[in-house]
Amino acid sequence: MKDSHNETTLPDSDPPVYPFPLPETSKQTSGQGRKALRWILLALILTESAVFCFLCFFRVPRWQKDTYGPEQTAARFFTDIVNGRYEAAFEALNLPQDDFLSPDGFARYCGAWDFSHVSHFEVAVANCIARIDYQSDGGSSGVFSVPLTQSEEKKNHFFEVWQIHGAGFVRQNLQIQALRDAEVTVDGIVLTPQYITGSSDPVIDSSYSPATVTYTIPRLFTGTHVVTVSSPLHDTLYAILDTEIPAILDCTDMMLSQASMEVLAKTALSNFQTVYDSAMQGKRFDILRPLFSQVPELCSAAEDEYAFLLECFSSDSSPTEITLQNLTAEVDPAGSDVVLSGTYVLEYYSQGYLETYPHKKTIQRDFQTVFRFYPENNQWLQMDLSAFPFYY
């Protein structure tokens, strides 16, 4: 049994103060500091997220619109055009480059507009069309329309980007028909055989239709374009290709050049003289065959005409001499017909009913006939022989 007097009871008092923290107390304080640091970091993250969200929903869309929006996109494009930066403007069109779709081609397109003194412009967008109202230093004003489209790609994965709709400045499959031996240029660019999509052979019958080809230009800037057609036999033809007119531009109606008409006139006069000299001498048609078309039907018809002429000169009262005077040849520049006119003086012998022997007689008359030609292998071939018999 314990002695109660030997038992000691400590009074209640504050805990003692030690010169250094106990290990358990140090661990507790460190854990609380980490928790406080975590809360501070979390507060910073939440604050930055709030600021970021504010910028995204209130400030960034406005900046994005000012940079990639439709109005600013159209404004940058128009500014490049006004300042003559056609390469940058063409690049904004997002078009494949070829002979006609190029910075130079776009510069020619812009040449139809007077942007040299633009001082102010405003942009309004509706239905993917930017209407640009501009004013010039001289007080004049105008409207320029820019088609727009939204890009499928997004800036930073979620910002919409607007682009120039290049296809709105282009028309497709413009066609030109021209003579096969002609050279065709559009705005100074030669149409090479790669642009030929059709052709027709010459038609040589009662009339003549030359061989033609059809050129197709896949893409061309809208507006008007200068077409030049040159041919060895014809005057240079100038035409305007309007992209808003869907019909084929026909450039086959060309006029013979002065040099070609002179050659054709000399050929017609020479043929005329040769035909009648040969008939007077009773020569066969074979000697004349190289002067005529080798198309069987045409050559046969010319031979029949010449046979009729030979018959006229083979009677007993055939002319003994024919003199041609004032012979002229008038060439139709739109075709290849030659009108031959002149006067013939014909001498022949004729015996009257009461005359005992033939008497020499002379008759003088005007005449006119038409020879038709077509070009082949650098020479003019005659299509027919409208033999004008000498009546007496």
C-alpha positions as a printed Julia matrix, in Angstrom:
392×3 Matrix{Float64}:
   0.0    0.0      0.0
   1.42   3.28    -1.15
   2.02   6.11     1.14
  -0.17   9.06     0.21
   2.27  11.57     1.58
   4.93  10.54    -0.89
   2.65  11.35    -4.03
   3.38  14.7     -5.83
   0.8   16.63    -7.81
   2.01  19.23   -10.36
   0.01  22.41   -10.49
  -1.72  23.53   -13.68
   0.51  26.06   -15.53
   1.64  27.14   -19.02
   3.91  24.69   -20.85
   7.59  25.38   -20.58
   9.48  27.35   -23.18
  12.26  25.46   -24.91
  15.19  27.09   -26.63
  14.32  25.38   -29.98
  11.15  23.89   -31.47
  10.37  20.4    -30.78
  10.39  18.12   -33.84
   6.67  17.52   -33.71
   5.9   21.25   -33.54
   8.23  21.93   -36.57
   6.39  19.42   -38.77
   3.05  20.92   -37.93
   4.19  24.44   -38.81
   5.71  23.26   -42.16
   2.46  21.55   -43.21
   0.44  24.68   -42.56
   2.88  26.77   -44.69
   2.53  24.48   -47.65
  -1.25  24.69   -47.45
  -1.09  28.46   -47.39
   1.27  28.48   -50.41
  -1.07  26.24   -52.31
  -3.96  28.6    -51.67
  -1.88  31.56   -52.81
  -0.87  29.8    -56.05
  -4.44  28.74   -56.69
  -5.61  32.31   -56.19
  -3.01  33.54   -58.7
  -4.02  30.92   -61.27
  -7.68  31.78   -60.87
  -6.91  35.47   -61.23
  -4.87  34.92   -64.42
  -7.59  32.66   -65.81
 -10.17  35.33   -65.14
  -8.04  37.94   -66.89
  -7.46  35.57   -69.81
 -11.17  34.84   -70.13
 -11.93  38.54   -69.98
  -9.47  39.2    -72.82
 -10.78  36.29   -74.86
 -14.4   37.24   -74.58
 -14.17  41.02   -74.52
 -10.85  42.22   -75.95
  -9.4   39.45   -78.18
 -12.48  39.09   -80.43
 -12.28  42.77   -81.17
  -8.57  42.55   -81.96
  -9.18  39.45   -84.02
 -11.95  41.18   -85.93
  -9.75  44.21   -86.55
  -7.0   41.96   -87.91
  -8.78  39.08   -89.64
 -12.35  40.36   -89.89
 -14.09  41.03   -93.22
 -13.84  44.83   -93.1
 -10.12  44.89   -92.33
  -9.37  42.13   -94.86
 -11.11  44.09   -97.61
  -9.43  47.32   -96.48
  -5.93  45.77   -96.65
  -6.68  44.38  -100.1
  -7.96  47.71  -101.4
  -5.01  49.57   -99.87
  -2.57  47.27  -101.7
  -4.34  48.0   -104.98
  -4.4   51.75  -104.46
  -0.69  51.75  -103.61
   0.2   49.62  -106.63
   1.24  46.57  -104.61
  -0.31  44.19  -107.13
   1.8   41.2   -106.14
   0.53  41.4   -102.57
  -3.04  41.96  -103.79
  -2.79  39.01  -106.2
  -1.41  36.8   -103.44
  -4.46  37.65  -101.33
  -6.71  36.26  -104.09
  -5.46  32.69  -103.44
  -5.64  31.84  -107.15
  -3.44  29.41  -109.09
  -0.99  31.39  -111.23
  -0.85  30.83  -114.99
  -0.4   32.83  -118.22
  -3.39  35.05  -117.51
  -3.82  34.87  -113.74
  -0.7   36.67  -112.56
   0.28  39.9   -110.81
   0.67  41.55  -114.24
  -2.75  40.3   -115.28
  -4.28  41.62  -112.08
  -2.53  44.96  -112.63
  -4.19  45.17  -116.07
  -7.51  44.35  -114.43
  -7.02  47.14  -111.89
  -6.04  49.5   -114.71
  -9.72  49.78  -115.6
 -10.22  51.63  -112.31
  -8.88  55.07  -111.46
  -7.34  54.56  -108.04
  -4.4   56.89  -108.56
  -5.66  59.68  -106.29
  -7.8   57.9   -103.7
  -7.76  59.93  -100.49
 -10.44  58.25   -98.39
 -12.54  55.1    -98.4
 -15.07  53.33   -96.23
 -15.89  49.62   -96.07
 -19.28  48.06   -95.42
 -19.82  44.29   -95.58
 -23.09  42.54   -96.32
 -23.71  39.02   -97.6
 -19.98  38.34   -98.02
 -19.54  41.36  -100.31
 -17.43  44.28   -99.17
 -18.65  47.55  -100.64
 -15.83  50.07  -100.71
 -16.91  53.67  -101.25
 -13.87  55.73  -102.13
 -13.18  59.37  -102.85
 -10.36  60.96  -104.82
  -8.47  64.19  -104.34
 -10.32  65.81  -107.2
 -13.69  65.17  -105.59
 -14.69  62.2   -107.72
 -16.0   59.07  -106.05
 -16.66  55.45  -106.9
 -17.59  52.04  -105.59
 -15.41  48.94  -105.66
 -16.83  45.56  -104.66
 -14.73  42.84  -103.07
 -16.17  39.32  -102.65
 -15.17  37.66   -99.38
 -15.19  34.18   -97.95
 -14.49  32.6    -94.59
 -11.43  30.39   -94.44
 -11.94  26.8    -93.34
  -8.89  27.14   -91.12
  -9.06  29.17   -87.92
  -6.44  31.38   -86.35
  -5.15  29.77   -83.15
  -7.68  27.0    -83.73
 -10.81  28.99   -82.87
 -10.62  32.53   -84.35
 -12.48  33.01   -87.66
 -10.4   34.29   -90.57
 -11.83  36.11   -93.62
 -10.16  36.01   -97.03
 -10.63  37.54  -100.47
 -12.78  35.29  -102.63
 -10.49  35.17  -105.67
 -12.97  33.22  -107.79
 -15.24  36.26  -107.71
 -12.71  38.14  -109.84
 -12.49  35.41  -112.48
 -14.59  34.03  -115.33
 -14.03  30.55  -116.71
 -13.81  28.98  -120.17
 -13.74  32.05  -122.43
 -13.68  31.02  -126.1
 -12.3   32.63  -129.27
 -12.68  31.34  -132.81
 -10.07  32.33  -135.39
  -8.56  31.26  -138.71
  -6.25  28.29  -138.36
  -3.22  30.06  -139.81
  -3.7   33.16  -137.64
  -1.86  34.11  -134.46
  -4.12  35.18  -131.61
  -3.08  37.15  -128.56
  -5.11  38.24  -125.54
  -3.68  41.25  -123.71
  -0.43  40.59  -125.55
  -0.22  36.93  -124.48
  -0.03  34.48  -127.4
  -2.57  31.67  -127.39
  -0.43  28.59  -127.93
  -1.76  25.27  -129.28
  -2.42  24.1   -125.72
  -5.46  26.4   -125.67
  -7.0   24.86  -128.83
 -10.1   22.85  -127.95
 -11.73  22.54  -131.39
 -11.09  22.91  -135.1
 -12.79  22.69  -138.48
 -11.4   21.84  -141.9
 -11.89  24.16  -144.86
 -15.08  23.77  -146.86
 -14.53  24.13  -150.59
 -17.66  23.74  -152.69
 -19.93  26.36  -154.22
 -18.59  28.68  -151.54
 -15.43  28.72  -149.48
 -15.14  28.53  -145.7
 -11.61  28.64  -144.33
 -10.21  26.29  -141.7
 -10.77  27.55  -138.16
  -9.71  26.73  -134.61
 -11.38  27.42  -131.27
  -9.32  28.56  -128.31
 -10.54  28.14  -124.72
  -9.01  30.17  -121.9
  -9.71  28.32  -118.62
  -9.67  31.4   -116.37
  -9.54  35.12  -117.05
 -10.0   38.19  -114.88
 -13.41  39.81  -115.3
 -13.8   42.83  -117.55
 -12.7   43.48  -121.1
  -9.58  42.19  -122.79
  -7.92  43.19  -126.07
  -7.71  40.42  -128.66
  -5.3   40.73  -131.58
  -5.48  38.41  -134.58
  -2.8   38.51  -137.25
  -2.62  36.45  -140.44
  -0.17  36.4   -143.37
  -2.95  37.24  -145.84
  -5.06  39.62  -143.78
  -4.98  42.92  -142.0
  -4.54  42.66  -138.25
  -7.88  42.34  -136.52
  -8.56  43.9   -133.13
 -11.48  42.8   -130.99
 -12.72  43.15  -127.42
 -13.36  40.07  -125.33
 -15.98  40.87  -122.69
 -16.07  38.26  -119.94
 -19.72  39.03  -119.25
 -20.74  37.9   -122.76
 -20.86  34.09  -122.78
 -20.91  33.69  -126.57
 -17.8   32.65  -128.5
 -15.88  35.64  -129.82
 -15.76  35.14  -133.61
 -12.58  36.54  -135.13
 -12.76  34.75  -138.48
 -14.18  37.7   -140.42
 -10.86  39.19  -141.48
 -10.11  41.58  -144.33
  -7.46  40.85  -146.92
  -4.41  43.06  -146.65
  -3.54  45.47  -149.42
  -0.57  43.31  -150.41
  -2.77  40.19  -150.62
  -5.36  42.0   -152.73
  -2.68  43.17  -155.16
  -1.36  39.63  -155.54
  -4.87  38.26  -155.98
  -5.74  40.9   -158.59
  -2.62  40.1   -160.61
  -3.4   36.39  -160.37
  -6.97  36.94  -161.63
  -5.81  39.1   -164.57
  -3.13  36.6   -165.49
  -5.55  33.67  -165.31
  -8.09  35.52  -167.42
  -5.55  36.27  -170.12
  -4.15  32.73  -170.01
  -7.59  31.11  -170.29
  -8.65  33.11  -173.34
  -5.29  32.85  -175.08
  -5.4   29.08  -174.59
  -8.95  28.92  -175.93
  -7.99  30.97  -179.0
  -5.17  28.53  -179.65
  -7.38  25.49  -179.09
  -5.32  24.13  -176.19
  -6.61  21.44  -173.87
  -7.71  22.14  -170.33
  -4.83  20.12  -168.89
  -2.49  23.03  -169.44
  -4.76  25.17  -167.24
  -5.39  22.6   -164.54
  -2.67  23.87  -162.13
  -4.52  27.22  -161.98
  -7.66  25.66  -160.54
  -8.76  23.88  -157.4
  -8.01  20.18  -157.34
 -11.32  19.41  -155.64
 -12.83  17.0   -158.2
 -16.25  18.67  -158.4
 -14.83  22.15  -158.84
 -12.16  21.09  -161.3
 -14.7   19.19  -163.4
 -17.04  22.19  -163.49
 -14.2   24.48  -164.62
 -13.25  22.02  -167.34
 -16.85  22.01  -168.64
 -16.83  25.82  -168.76
 -13.6   25.81  -170.7
 -15.02  23.25  -173.18
 -17.89  25.65  -173.84
 -15.4   28.45  -174.46
 -13.44  26.27  -176.88
 -16.63  25.55  -178.8
 -17.29  29.26  -179.17
 -13.87  29.75  -180.72
 -13.92  26.73  -183.04
 -16.64  27.68  -185.56
 -16.0   28.87  -189.11
 -16.67  32.4   -188.02
 -14.34  32.16  -185.03
 -12.54  35.35  -184.08
  -9.12  35.7   -185.57
  -7.92  38.13  -182.94
  -9.08  39.38  -179.56
  -7.7   42.5   -177.96
  -8.48  43.25  -174.31
  -8.57  46.85  -173.25
  -8.99  48.63  -169.92
  -8.91  45.33  -168.09
  -9.34  45.79  -164.32
  -9.67  43.48  -161.33
 -11.62  44.5   -158.24
 -11.01  42.32  -155.2
 -13.55  41.89  -152.42
 -11.48  42.37  -149.22
 -14.0   40.47  -147.14
 -13.72  37.38  -149.33
 -11.74  36.22  -152.31
 -13.98  37.07  -155.26
 -12.49  39.11  -158.08
 -14.67  41.09  -160.46
 -12.98  41.38  -163.86
 -14.13  44.2   -166.15
 -12.9   45.6   -169.42
 -13.47  46.0   -173.12
 -12.74  43.52  -175.84
 -12.06  44.28  -179.5
 -12.79  41.23  -181.6
 -11.91  40.69  -185.25
 -13.58  37.97  -187.29
 -14.7   37.14  -190.81
 -18.34  36.93  -191.73
 -20.13  36.46  -195.04
 -23.53  38.02  -195.45
 -26.45  36.5   -197.3
 -25.85  38.58  -200.43
 -22.06  38.65  -200.11
 -19.9   36.51  -202.37
 -17.04  36.1   -199.86
 -16.41  36.68  -196.14
 -15.53  40.15  -194.95
 -13.37  41.1   -192.02
 -15.37  42.71  -189.29
 -14.55  44.31  -185.94
 -16.73  44.55  -182.89
 -16.07  46.25  -179.53
 -17.99  45.57  -176.35
 -17.69  45.87  -172.6
 -17.76  42.81  -170.43
 -17.69  41.73  -166.78
 -17.17  38.37  -165.1
 -16.3   37.02  -161.66
 -13.5   34.64  -160.68
 -13.5   33.1   -157.2
 -10.32  32.05  -155.4
  -9.11  30.55  -152.16
  -5.62  30.28  -150.66
  -3.79  26.98  -150.56
  -0.09  26.3   -150.05
   0.88  29.96  -150.4
  -0.93  30.45  -153.71
  -4.36  31.48  -154.92
  -6.31  28.7   -156.63
  -9.32  29.46  -158.81
 -12.55  27.78  -157.75
 -14.53  28.14  -160.96
 -14.44  29.52  -164.47
 -17.26  31.89  -165.21
 -16.38  31.95  -168.9
 -17.71  35.09  -170.51
 -18.12  34.25  -174.18
 -17.37  37.02  -176.64
 -20.58  37.69  -178.51
 -20.35  38.82  -182.1
